[in-house]
Amino acid sequence: MIKWGNTSNRRDFLRRIAGAGAAGGYAVLVHAGPGAAQEAPPLVSPSERMATPSAAGRLDQEPHMALVDLDCDFLVAGGGMAGVCAAIAAARHGAKVVLVQDRSRLGGNASSEVRMHIVGADDHNNHPGWREGGILEELRLENAARNPEYVWELWDLILYDKVASEPNITLLLDTAVCGARVEEGRIREVRARCDKTEHLYRIHAKSCADCTGDCRLGLEAGAAMRTGHEGRAELGESLAPETGGPETLGSSILFTSRDYGRPVPFTPPPWARKVTKDQLEFRGTGSWEYGYWWIEWGGQHNAIRDNERIRFELLSIVLGVWDYIKNSGEHPDSANWGMTWLGMVPGKRSSRRLVGPHYLTQQDLLGLNGDFDDAVAIGGWPFDNHPPAGFDDPTARPADQVRLDEVYNIPLRALYSVNIDNLFMAGRNVSASHVAFTSMRVMATCAVEGQAIGTAAALCAREGLLPREVIADPAKTAELQQALLRDDQTIKGRVNADPLDFARHARVTASSEAHGSRAVHVINGRVRDLPEAWENRWGGVMTPEGAWIELAWDMPQRITHVQLYFDSGFHRELTLSESHAVQKRQIRGPQPETVKDYELLYRADVAGPWETLVTVRDNYQRLRRHTFRPVEAHALRLHVTATNGAEEARVYEIRCYG
């Protein structure tokens, strides 16, 4: 069960994160100049930040709504995985953020309202070792450690806690974007409304992000967009249908069930469909705990405007399938099984897509057009097309998957609007053809896109740039990529080249080097290995005294900040799921490869004593950041005294900043 501790301890923990770059927090020196430390912002309690600002009056056309003006660096519309990661990334890089979410919960399709598990580049281990890093990895590790019982509502709470704990984020739940004012190709004002609290917001932001999935902010702003699918000849995509059309992928509603140990009868409502065996020829019903993604419907309709009909039809199919399982006689072992939850929010796969300066295609994802100079994130899920009629086309397989041999990079040019200068986008509405979209639509890919645009938005706010100006300047593009790598975002083919990281020039020694690993790997700039490989990490044999690795310099270095990148088992799936098959492939709790207890020590001169900088116990995170008073160090040592199960102390990277 998740445990937060008492209120005062929780408050102290948040204060330490904000002021000292503790676990899960981002270093306060990020983006500060050489030799300077950026002051942590004054801590405002989450309770105070959740209070609605004072009303500025009322509008004549909305006399019963209190008008509230908000100013920020970055407005994020949509609180799914893309929006959450975008907001957190921007806030941790110093931007003032407003996050607008039209539901009471964060997470979108990954929330307890829909309960779709998060998948991405590793493709259920078909690309072993390519699980996403960065903010998504932080959230996954937090959930595995604090929520080992797979409770969806506690996952909701973890997302809420992460957002509420960021002092730079103003969170507006149950609030929907309803208008935008655009001048000279830029969004100058966004309107959002919360009918539950009778507030109408006027939000002014330097840049905005549409992470709504349905392109609602882009629609209000007049951004270029597309819907449906292209014909094969339009973009030369072999996986596209012969002719284009308005059809999209359908939506799904999931359910959960369990064995109660006694007979549980089921009587469907009269409007439930009568499902027959013939309709299930390509749709297996062999497991009952986690519903079926293939209960899909609505691709031939408007996923936005026809939502109520889609919901009804999906519920009628779900209950009809459950009636078949329980009452057809084909599954007598289901007698003791009963539903525990039934979704009421259709999980959308597709609707509209915004158009950016680059429109990603099948050829891009296959690597046929080369790499992108402005790569900022990775994907790797298969091309995964579904028949628009979904369940109503029982003669067709519910999905046509074409797996990719390798993961691919996603460019920033596909993550901002081609005609609205200050509009970013991330999620299932990015600039991509329908074929490319069928791979990019999954939530882990949406999340890393979110981290990319959040980091870019903070850069733009800090330096007064537009997204296109970042792309036009190779130095700024490289700065953005290095910032992402520093935050453990994976960009294929890119390595740490941060000129401020003086660990890169250290001599590295260690207590031992297991499995052919080398201590010097911690400064080679690469932070993942394929399974069983030890090409980019150090492994030190754990003895009763532990294991250590040391960085040393000829001249003393002034150190104020250290970042540690541990092994967290990227070869393994790690997602919240009700599927027993998926659960068996996971470890719920701290990942055994991860360092648990350690100390950071430094030595002021070559022969001097070691002095302790940091002591950590019970770690389960991959990325740890530590900021402390400046010290002059000839050497820095990481001394690992315990892991969460591995026989080696496993470290991918050590970074040092002054």
N, C-alpha and C positions, 0 to 999 in steps of 0.2 A: 504494500500500500504506500502511496506517496506520503511523504512526511515533510512538513515545512518547519517544524520546530515552533517555539513560542514567538510571539509577536516581536518582542525586543530583539531576539536573536535574528529574526528574519530582517528586521530593519538594519541591524548592524551588518549583516551579510550584504545587503544592497549597498550600504554605504562603502563597504570595502571594495565592491565591484566598481562603483563610480569613481572612487578616489585612488585605487591602487592597482587597477588592471588585473583583478583576481580571476579565478577560473570562469570561463565563459564570457568575461567582460573584455572589451577591447582596450588596448593600451592608450593611456591619455596622451602619449607623445606622438601618436600617429599623425603625420602631416606637419609636425613641428619642424622647424629648421634645424640644421646641424648644431648640436650642443645645447639646444633649447628644449624645455619641457613644457608642454601645453597644460595649463591648469585645468583640473576637473571642474565641471560646472557645479554651481551650488546645488546641493541635493534638495529637491522638492519631493515630498512624500507622494506615492502613487495616489493616495486618497485626494490630496489637493489637486493633482494634475487631472484627475478624473472629473472634477467639478466643472460644470459648464461655465464658461466665461460670462461676464455680465452682458446683458442684452444691449444692443445699440439702438433699439427702437423696433418699429414694425413697418412692414410694407403695406401700401394701400390694398394691393391685390391679395395679401395674406394677413388680414387683420388679427387673426387669432394665433399667429406664429410669432414667437419672440425672435428677433433678428440678432444674430451673433456674428461679429467680424473676427476672422482669424488670419494671421499672417504667418507664413512659414517659408522655408527654403524649398521644401519638396512635399507635394501633395500626392499621396498614394490612394487611388480609388480601387477598392477590392482587397479583402482580407483573407484570400486563400493563401496557399503556400508561396506563390509568387509575391503577393503583396506583403505578407509577413516578412519574408526575407529581404525584400526591397526596403521596407521601412526600417528594419533593424540595421541593415548595412549602412544606410544613409545616416541614421542617428548615431551610430558608433563612430562614424567619420566626421562628426561634428555638425551635421545639418539638423535644422529644426524641422520636424516632420509632423504632418497631420495624416493619419491613416483612417480612411472612411470605409466602413464595412456595413453592408445592408442586412446582416444577420446578427443574432445575439452571440454568435460564436465565431472564432477565427478558424481557419483551416480549409474552408470551402469543401471540395469533394473529399478531403481527408478528415473532416470533422466528424463528430458523433452523429450529425444530421444525415450524412451520406455513407460514411464508413468505408470508403475505398482506400485500400492500402497504397502507400506511396511506392512507385517503381520508377526505374530510370535507366541510366547508362549501363549498369551491370547486367540488365536483362535477365533477372533470376539466375545470375552466375554464368550466363553464356559469354559474358565479358568479365571473367573473374579478376578481381583486383581493381575494378573501375567504379566502385561505389562512390557517390559524390562526397566531396569534402565540404569545408566551409560551414556556414550557418546551419545548413540542413544536417550535416553530420553532428554538430553540437546538439541540435534538437533531438535527433535520433538517439544519441548516447544518453541524453538527459532522460528521455522517455524509457529507454531500456533499463536504466538504473533505478528510476523512481516509480516506474509503472510496470513492474514485471508481470502483473496479472492481466495485461492487455485490456485495461478499462478505457474505453473511448472517451468518456467524459473527463478523465484525468489527463488524457492527451490534450483535450480542449484547454484544460486548466494550465498545462505546461506552456502552451502557446500564449495564452493570456498573460501568464506570469512573465514570460520573456519580453513581451511587448510593454506591459505595464511597468516593468522594472527599468525600462530605458528612459532616462530623464528627458531626452530630446523628442519623445513621441507623444503627441496628443491623439488619443484613440477615441473615435466616434463610432460606437456600435449602433446597430439598428438605424443606420443613417445611409441614405441613398443619394448618389449624385443625380441632380435633376436639371442642371443647366450649366452653360459655360459662355463666357464672353471672350471673344477672340478679336484682337486688333493686330493688324499688320503681320498676320500669320503666327501669332503667339497667344496662348491662353493667358488672359489677364485676370480672370476671376472665375471661380467655380462655385456653383450653388449646390448645396446638399440639404436634405431635410430629414428630420427625425420626428415622425408623427407621434411617437410614444411620449416624447417629452415636449412636443410642440415648439421645436426649435428649427429655425431656418438659418443655415450658415452661408456666409459669404467668405470664401477662402481665397486669399491672394498668395500665390506661390511663384517662386522663380522658375521652377519646372514641375511638371506633373507626370504621373505614371498611370496608365490604364492597365490595371491588373484585374479587371472585372470579369474577364472571360468573354463577356458579351459585347465588349467595346462600347460600353455605355458612355464613358467620358469622351472617347473618340467620336461617337455619334453626336454628342452635344456640341463638340468643338468643330465639326465638319471635317474630320480627318478622313483621308482616303482609306477605303476598306473594300474587302471582297467577301463573298459568301459562296457556298456551294463548291463545286469541283471543276477543274479545268479539263478540257479534252486533251487527248494524247498529243495532238499536233501542236497545240499552243506553246508548250514549253519543251517538247521533245521527251516527255517522260514515259518510259515504257510501262510503268505501273499505273498510269492514268487510264481511265476508260476511254473508249473511242470518241465519245462525244461528251462535252461539258454539260452541266446542268445545275439546278439550285439545290439538289439534295445534299445532305450532310450526314454525319454519323448520328445515330440516335442517342437517347438517354437511357439510363438504367435506374432501377430501384432495387436495393439489396434487402435481405432479411437475415436474421440470425436465429438459431434454434439450438436446443440441447436435449440430451437424453434425461428425462425426469425419473427414470427407474420405475415407472408405472404407466399404464395406458393413458394417452392424452388424445381424446377424440378431436376431430376438426370438422366443423360444418361451414362451408364457404357461404358468403353472402350470395344472394340470387344474381348479382351482376358480375360475379367472377366468371371468367371464361371456362369453358369445358375443354380441357386440354387432352389430346389423345396421344398415343404412343407414336403415331406417324409424325406428329409435329416435333418430336424430340429425337428424330433420327440422328442429327448431328449435335445434339445438346445433351450431354451426360448429366444424370441426376444421381450419381453414386455417392456424393457426400452432401450433407444437409446443414452443416453448421454455419455456412457463410453465404447462403444464397447463390445467385448466379449472375455474373456480369452479362451473360448472353440474354438475360431478360431485358431486351433492348427494343425501343420503339420510338418513332417520331422523326426519323431522318428525312421523311418525305414531307414533313410539316415545318412550320416556323418554330424553332426551339424556344424562342422568346415569347412570341405572342400566343402561341398555342400551348403554353406550359400547363394550363389546367387540364386540357384534354389529354396531354401526354401523361400527366400524373395519373389520371383516372385509368387510362388504358394500361399503364404499367402496373398499377395496383391490381387491376383485374387479371393480368397475366400472372403476376406473382402468386395471387391467391388461387388461381387456376392450377398453376404448377404444383403448389403445395397440396391442393386437393388431390391431384393425380398421385403425388408421392404417398399421401396418407390413405387414400380411399380406393385407388385403382386395383389394388391387390398385387401390383408389380413390385412393391417394396414392403413386404410384411415386417421387416425389421424396423420400420419407421414407427411402429405402434406406440412406442414410449417417447417419441420425439415430439416436442412442441415448440412453437415459435417463442422467442424471447424479445424480439424487436423487429419492427417493420418500418422501413424508411418512408418518409412522407415528402421528402425533397428529391426530385429527380436529379440524378447526377449527370450533368450535361457533359458531352464529349466535344461538341462543336456548335458554333453558330456563325459569328462574323470573325473576320481577321483583318487587322490593320495592315497597311502597306508602308514599308520603310524604303530607304534608299536601295537596299538589297532585298530581293524576294527569293528566299531560299527554295531550292528545287531538289528533286531526287538526285540529280547529278552532284549537287553540292554535298549532300550527306554521304554519298558514295566516294567522295574525294576526287571525283573526275575533273573538277575545276580548280584543283589546288587548294592550298590553305588560305586563311584570311589573315591579313596583317592586323586586323582589329578583333581577333578572336578574344572572347571574354568568358566562355562557358563551354561545357561539353554536353552532348547527348549520345544516345546509343541504343534506345529502344528500337525494336523492329519497325519497318513499315507495316502498319497494323490497320488495314482498312476493313470496314464492316459494311454489309449491305444496308442501304438506307431503310429498307422495310423491316429490318431487324427480325423480331420473332414472327412477323407475318410472312416471312419468306422461308418456310421450313425446308425447302429444297436446296437452299444455299447454306454453306458453312457459315457460322456466325462471325468468323474473322478470317481474313486472308493475310497471313503474316509472312514477311520476307525479312529474314534476319540479316543484320549488317555484320561484316567481318570485323570491323573496327569501330571504335567510338569516333565521333566527329566534333569539330569545333563549331561554335555559333558566333557570328560576328556581331559587334555592336550595331552595325548598320541595319540589321534586321530587328533591332530592339528600340528604334525611335521612328517617329512618323516622317514620311516623305514631304508632307506639306504643312504640318503644325510644328513649328521650330522647337518648341520646348516640351514636347510630349513624348515620353518614353512609353514602352509597353513591355510586359512580360506575362507569360502564361500561355493559355491556349488561343491567344489572339495575336500572336506575333506574325511578322511578315514572312509568310511561307505559302507555297502552293499546297493544295489539298494533300498531295502525296507526301510531301515533306512534313506537313502538319501531322499526319497519322503516326509519325515517329516522335515528334517534338511535343505532343500534347500531354504526355504523362507528367505527373506532378513533381517528381524529382528534377526533371529537366526544367519545368516551370520555376522551381525554387531557385536553381542556380542562375537562371536568367534574371530572377528578381534580385539576387545578390549583386549581379553584374550592374544592373541599371541603378540600384541604390548607391553603389560605390561611385558610379559615373555621375549621378546627380549631385552627390556631395562635392565631387571635384568641380563640377560646373558651378555650383553655388559659391564655392570658395574663391574661384578665379574669374567669375563673371563670364562663363563660356556657355555656348550652346552645344548640344551633342555633336553637330556637324563640325564644329570648330575643334573639338577633341580629335575627331577622325582626321581632320585636315592637317594636324600637327603631329608628326611621328613621335616627337618627344612626349607629348601629352598622352598619346595612345600607349606608349611604353610605360609611362608613369601609372596610368590606370591599370594596366596588366600587372605591373609589379605590386600595386596596392592589393589587387585581388589575390595574387599568389601569397602575399604576406598574410592574408586572411584565410589561407588554406583553400581557396577556390582553385579547382583544377582547370588548367588550360592546356590542352594536349600540345606537346612539343615546346612549351615555355618553361624556363627554369628561373630560379632566383638569381637576379642580377642587380639587386638593390645596392646602390652605391653607399648607402648609409649603414649597411649591415657589415660591420668590420669582423664578424665571425668568419666571413668568407676568406680572410687572409691569415687565419690563425694556424698554428701547428696543433695537430690533434693527436692525442694519445689516449689509451684506455686500459682498464684493468685486464681485459681479455677481448678476443674477437671470435665469437662463436660462428659456426657454420660457414666459415670463409668470409664472413662480413668484415668490413674494415671500419675503423673509427673515423677515418676521413670522409666516409659517406655522409656524415651529418653536415658537411659544408659543400656537397656537390650540387645543391640546388634542386634536387628531385625528392619528392615526398611520398612516393608510392612504389611498390614492387608488385610484379606478378606473383601468384602463389608459389611458394617454395623458393623464390629468388631472394638473394641478399645483396642486390646490386646498389641499392639506394638507402639502406638503413644499417645502423650498427646494432649488433646484438652482443651484449656482455653477459657472460655466464654468472648467474646469481650464486654467490657463496654465502656462508653465514654472515659475512661482513657486507654483503651486497655486491654491487658493481659500480664502477665509476668511469666517466669519460671527461677529458680535460682539454680545454682550449688555452693556448699560451701565445704570447706575443713578445717580440724583442723589446718593445717599448711599452710602458704602461698605457692602458686604454681607460678612458673615462666612461664608465658604464652606468646607465640609469634604467635600462630595460632589457629583459631577456625573454625570448619566445622559444618554447619547446614544442616540438611536433612528435607525438608518440605514435606507436602502432595501435590501431583500434580495429584491426581485422577487416580490412577493405575487401577481402576475398569472400566475406560472409554476408548473406542478406541481413538487413536490419530494418524492419518495418512493422508497424502495428497492423495486425491482421487477425481475423477470426478463423482463417483457413488453417486446419490442422497440418496440412502439408507444408504450408509456408512457415508455421510455427516451429516445426521440427528442424528446419534449416537455420534456426536462429539460436542465439544465446541471450536470454533476458536477464539483465543485470550488467554490471561492469564487464567489459570484454576482456577475456583472459590475457590477451597480448599487451594490454595497456599497463603502463607504470602506475603503481598505486601510491607508494610512499617515497619521497625523495627530498633531498636538500640541494640548494644552490650555495656554493661556497666560493670565496675569492681569496687570492693571495696578493698582497700589495707589492711584495718584492720576491725575487726568485727564491730566496731561502726562508722567507717569512712564514708565519703560521697561517693556517686556513681559518678564515672567519666566515660565519654563517650569514648569508643574505636572506634566504627564504627556507622555510620548512613546510612541507605539504604532506598531509595524510589523507587517505581514502579518495584519491583522485580516480575519476573514470572518464575524463575528457581527453580528447586527442590533442587539442591545441590549448596550451597554458601560457599565459602572459604574466610577467612579473615586473612591476615598476617599483623602484626603491630609491633611496637617497643616492646621490652620485658617489661612486667609489673609483679609485685609481687602481686598476688591476693588471698585474703581469699575467695572471692566469685565472681562469674560471673553471670550476669543477661541478659537474652534475653527479651526485652520489645517490644511486637508487638503492633503497633498502627493502623494497617489496614490490612485487607485481600483483596483478589480479589473477594470476594463475600460471603465466608462462615461466619457463625455466631460464629465460634470458630477459635482461633489461633491453627493451627495444626502442630505439630512438631514430627518427627519420632526419630531423633537422634541429639545429640550435642556431638562433640568431641573436646578435648583440647590437644594441644601439646606445648612443651617448646622448 
